[in-house]
Amino acid sequence: MTMSHRGVDAQRRVWTIGDYRTIARHLLPISVETVGAIGLRAGDRVLDVGVGTGNAAIEAARRGARVTRVDLTPAQIERARARCASEGVDVELRVGDAEDLDVADAGFDIVLSVMGVIFAPDHRRATAELARACRPGGTVAITTWADGGWSSRWRSRAARLLPASSPGGPMPDEWGDPDEAVRRFAAAGLHATVTKHAFEFRFDSVETALEVFVSAAGPFVQFMEAAAALRRGPEALDELRAALVESNQADDGTCRVPAPYLLVVARR
């Protein structure tokens, strides 16, 4: 069973509010590093699930892959279409659900999801779909945020402000445990290896970081809306600022907060 219409609408809204293009620019190095690490070759058929504005798909297309990109959110597909045109790459774009991919069995050499499928509410079904779409001998690869980044401080503060997420919703942080990621792939018949990679968000200042997150990042925009509804908006903003200050590794007035990630790769 795929997500209900209500669940789909909720997920689409998260990635429509704000300005994901701003966040995608910060995340571009992850896509470049990931595509370079998975052994992609010219002519490979690549399925990119949860495409966002197209970082990974464009990088794969530049390397000669034949890329199909799927995203749950029509607005993201339109943003990706505009970006592909500006970058001069040819990519097939589809609106679709990671838990019920409208693609043929074993139709791709590489099935990829950079910070995408981790937001699917039903991780079992989504991971099984990644495996189904990959040909025998092909590669399935995802990235997920690892434990220990700046968001760990933020999550502990956020938990004191708002009730826990409703049951059945996305739990992307659970992917951050390497052993859990391996177990989830194994349940889909995939033997995975996990490597941890360093990454950091960089901003001109803590205040710039704060503004970007609360205005451009859908999950943060949604959190601030919920906090405001409980009349805790200013408190939530103070807690987010404190988490950034505590995590900041810059000593020159700028802001650099660590956000390590995992690369999970399996050969089908």
C-alpha positions as CSV (number, residue, x, y, z in Angstrom):
1,M,0.0,0.0,0.0
2,T,1.4,3.4,-1.0
3,M,0.9,6.6,0.9
4,S,-2.6,8.0,1.3
5,H,-3.6,11.1,-0.7
6,R,-3.4,13.0,2.6
7,G,0.1,11.7,3.2
8,V,1.2,12.5,-0.3
9,D,-0.2,16.0,0.0
10,A,1.7,16.5,3.3
11,Q,5.0,15.3,1.8
12,R,4.6,17.4,-1.3
13,R,3.9,20.5,0.8
14,V,7.1,20.1,2.8
15,W,9.2,20.2,-0.3
16,T,7.2,23.0,-1.9
17,I,7.3,25.5,0.9
18,G,10.5,27.5,1.2
19,D,13.0,27.6,-1.6
20,Y,14.7,24.2,-2.0
21,R,16.9,25.6,-4.8
22,T,18.8,27.4,-2.1
23,I,19.3,24.3,-0.1
24,A,20.2,22.3,-3.2
25,R,23.1,24.7,-3.9
26,H,24.6,23.9,-0.5
27,L,24.1,20.2,-1.0
28,L,25.7,20.0,-4.5
29,P,29.1,18.7,-3.3
30,I,27.4,15.6,-1.9
31,S,25.9,14.7,-5.2
32,V,29.1,15.3,-7.1
33,E,31.1,13.1,-4.6
34,T,28.4,10.4,-4.6
35,V,28.1,10.1,-8.4
36,G,31.9,10.0,-8.6
37,A,32.1,7.2,-6.0
38,I,29.6,4.6,-7.4
39,G,31.4,3.6,-10.5
40,L,29.1,5.2,-13.0
41,R,30.0,4.7,-16.7
42,A,29.0,6.5,-19.9
43,G,25.8,4.8,-21.2
44,D,24.6,3.5,-17.8
45,R,20.9,3.7,-17.3
46,V,20.4,5.6,-14.1
47,L,17.3,6.1,-12.0
48,D,17.5,9.1,-9.6
49,V,14.8,8.8,-6.9
50,G,13.8,12.0,-5.0
51,V,15.5,14.2,-7.6
52,G,15.0,17.6,-5.9
53,T,16.3,20.3,-8.3
54,G,18.5,17.8,-10.1
55,N,21.9,17.8,-8.5
56,A,22.7,14.1,-8.8
57,A,20.9,13.5,-12.1
58,I,22.6,16.4,-13.8
59,E,26.0,15.2,-12.6
60,A,25.3,11.7,-13.9
61,A,24.1,13.0,-17.2
62,R,27.3,15.1,-17.6
63,R,29.2,11.8,-17.3
64,G,27.3,10.3,-20.2
65,A,24.6,8.3,-18.3
66,R,21.0,8.0,-19.5
67,V,19.1,9.4,-16.6
68,T,15.5,9.0,-15.5
69,R,14.5,11.2,-12.5
70,V,11.5,10.7,-10.2
71,D,10.2,13.0,-7.5
72,L,7.0,13.1,-5.6
73,T,6.6,16.8,-5.9
74,P,5.5,18.4,-9.2
75,A,7.1,21.7,-8.2
76,Q,10.5,20.0,-7.8
77,I,10.1,18.4,-11.2
78,E,9.4,21.8,-12.8
79,R,12.5,23.2,-11.0
80,A,14.6,20.3,-12.2
81,R,13.3,20.7,-15.8
82,A,14.3,24.4,-15.8
83,R,17.7,23.6,-14.4
84,C,18.3,20.7,-16.8
85,A,17.5,23.1,-19.7
86,S,19.9,25.7,-18.4
87,E,22.6,23.1,-17.9
88,G,22.1,21.6,-21.4
89,V,21.5,18.0,-20.3
90,D,18.9,15.6,-21.5
91,V,17.1,13.8,-18.6
92,E,13.7,12.1,-18.5
93,L,11.6,13.6,-15.6
94,R,8.6,11.9,-13.9
95,V,6.4,12.6,-11.0
96,G,6.4,9.5,-8.9
97,D,6.3,7.9,-5.5
98,A,9.4,6.2,-4.1
99,E,7.2,3.6,-2.5
100,D,5.6,2.6,-5.8
101,L,7.9,3.4,-8.7
102,D,6.4,3.4,-12.1
103,V,9.4,1.7,-13.8
104,A,10.1,-1.7,-15.2
105,D,11.7,-4.5,-13.1
106,A,15.5,-4.5,-13.5
107,G,15.4,-1.6,-15.8
108,F,18.4,0.3,-14.6
109,D,22.1,-0.2,-14.1
110,I,22.3,2.3,-11.2
111,V,19.5,3.3,-8.8
112,L,20.4,6.3,-6.8
113,S,18.9,8.5,-4.2
114,V,20.7,11.4,-2.6
115,M,18.9,12.6,0.5
116,G,15.7,11.5,-1.1
117,V,14.3,8.1,-0.3
118,I,15.2,8.5,3.4
119,F,12.1,10.7,3.6
120,A,9.7,8.0,2.4
121,P,7.4,7.1,5.3
122,D,7.5,3.3,4.5
123,H,11.3,2.6,4.3
124,R,10.7,-1.1,3.7
125,R,8.6,-0.6,0.6
126,A,10.8,2.2,-0.7
127,T,14.0,0.1,-0.3
128,A,12.3,-2.8,-2.0
129,E,11.4,-0.6,-4.9
130,L,15.0,0.6,-5.3
131,A,16.1,-3.1,-5.5
132,R,13.3,-4.0,-7.9
133,A,14.3,-1.3,-10.3
134,C,17.9,-2.3,-10.4
135,R,19.2,-5.0,-12.8
136,P,21.1,-8.0,-11.4
137,G,24.7,-6.9,-11.1
138,G,23.7,-3.3,-10.9
139,T,24.2,-0.8,-8.1
140,V,21.8,0.7,-5.6
141,A,23.2,3.7,-3.7
142,I,21.7,6.2,-1.3
143,T,23.0,8.9,1.0
144,T,21.6,9.7,4.4
145,W,22.6,12.1,7.2
146,A,24.8,10.5,9.8
147,D,24.6,10.8,13.5
148,G,26.8,13.4,15.1
149,G,26.2,16.4,12.9
150,W,24.9,19.8,14.0
151,S,21.3,18.6,13.6
152,S,21.8,16.2,16.5
153,R,22.0,19.3,18.8
154,W,19.0,20.8,17.0
155,R,16.9,17.7,17.4
156,S,17.4,17.5,21.1
157,R,16.3,21.1,21.4
158,A,13.4,20.7,19.0
159,A,12.1,17.7,21.0
160,R,11.6,20.0,24.0
161,L,9.5,22.4,22.0
162,L,7.1,20.3,20.0
163,P,5.5,16.9,20.4
164,A,7.0,14.0,18.5
165,S,6.0,13.4,14.8
166,S,2.8,11.5,14.2
167,P,3.1,7.8,13.8
168,G,3.6,6.6,10.2
169,G,5.4,9.8,9.1
170,P,8.9,10.0,7.7
171,M,11.7,9.2,10.1
172,P,14.8,10.1,8.1
173,D,17.1,10.2,11.1
174,E,16.8,6.4,11.6
175,W,18.8,5.9,8.4
176,G,21.7,7.6,10.1
177,D,22.7,4.4,12.0
178,P,25.1,2.4,9.7
179,D,23.9,-0.9,11.1
180,E,20.3,0.0,10.6
181,A,21.0,1.1,7.0
182,V,22.6,-2.3,6.3
183,R,19.7,-4.1,7.9
184,R,17.2,-2.2,5.8
185,F,19.1,-3.0,2.6
186,A,19.4,-6.6,3.6
187,A,15.6,-6.9,4.0
188,A,15.4,-5.9,0.4
189,G,17.9,-8.6,-0.6
190,L,20.8,-6.1,-0.9
191,H,24.2,-6.6,0.7
192,A,25.4,-3.0,1.5
193,T,28.6,-1.4,2.5
194,V,28.5,2.0,4.3
195,T,31.1,4.7,4.4
196,K,31.0,7.9,6.3
197,H,31.8,11.2,4.7
198,A,32.5,14.7,6.0
199,F,30.4,17.6,5.0
200,E,29.6,21.0,6.4
201,F,27.1,23.8,5.7
202,R,28.9,27.1,5.2
203,F,27.4,30.5,5.6
204,D,28.6,34.1,6.0
205,S,27.4,34.2,9.6
206,V,25.1,32.4,12.1
207,E,22.3,34.8,11.3
208,T,22.6,34.0,7.6
209,A,22.4,30.3,8.4
210,L,19.4,30.9,10.6
211,E,17.6,32.8,7.8
212,V,18.4,30.2,5.2
213,F,17.1,27.3,7.2
214,V,13.9,29.0,8.4
215,S,13.0,30.5,5.0
216,A,14.3,27.9,2.4
217,A,14.4,24.4,4.0
218,G,10.9,22.9,4.0
219,P,11.2,20.8,7.2
220,F,12.4,23.8,9.1
221,V,9.7,26.1,7.6
222,Q,7.2,23.5,8.7
223,F,8.6,23.2,12.2
224,M,8.5,27.0,12.6
225,E,4.9,27.0,11.5
226,A,4.0,24.4,14.0
227,A,5.9,26.3,16.7
228,A,4.1,29.5,15.8
229,A,0.8,27.7,16.1
230,L,1.6,26.9,19.7
231,R,2.8,30.5,20.3
232,R,6.4,29.2,20.6
233,G,7.8,30.7,17.4
234,P,10.3,33.1,19.1
235,E,11.5,30.3,21.4
236,A,12.0,28.0,18.5
237,L,14.0,30.6,16.7
238,D,16.2,31.1,19.7
239,E,16.7,27.3,20.1
240,L,17.7,27.0,16.5
241,R,20.2,29.9,16.8
242,A,21.7,28.3,19.9
243,A,22.1,24.9,18.1
244,L,24.0,26.7,15.3
245,V,26.2,28.7,17.7
246,E,27.1,25.6,19.6
247,S,27.9,23.7,16.5
248,N,29.8,26.4,14.6
249,Q,33.4,25.5,13.9
250,A,34.4,28.8,12.4
251,D,36.4,31.3,14.4
252,D,36.3,34.2,11.8
253,G,32.7,35.4,12.2
254,T,31.4,33.0,9.5
255,C,29.4,29.8,10.2
256,R,30.5,26.3,9.4
257,V,28.4,23.5,10.9
258,P,29.3,19.8,10.4
259,A,26.8,17.6,8.7
260,P,28.4,14.2,8.0
261,Y,26.6,11.8,5.8
262,L,26.6,8.1,5.0
263,L,26.9,6.6,1.5
264,V,25.2,3.2,1.4
265,V,26.1,1.2,-1.7
266,A,25.0,-2.3,-2.7
267,R,25.4,-4.5,-5.7
268,R,22.3,-6.4,-6.6
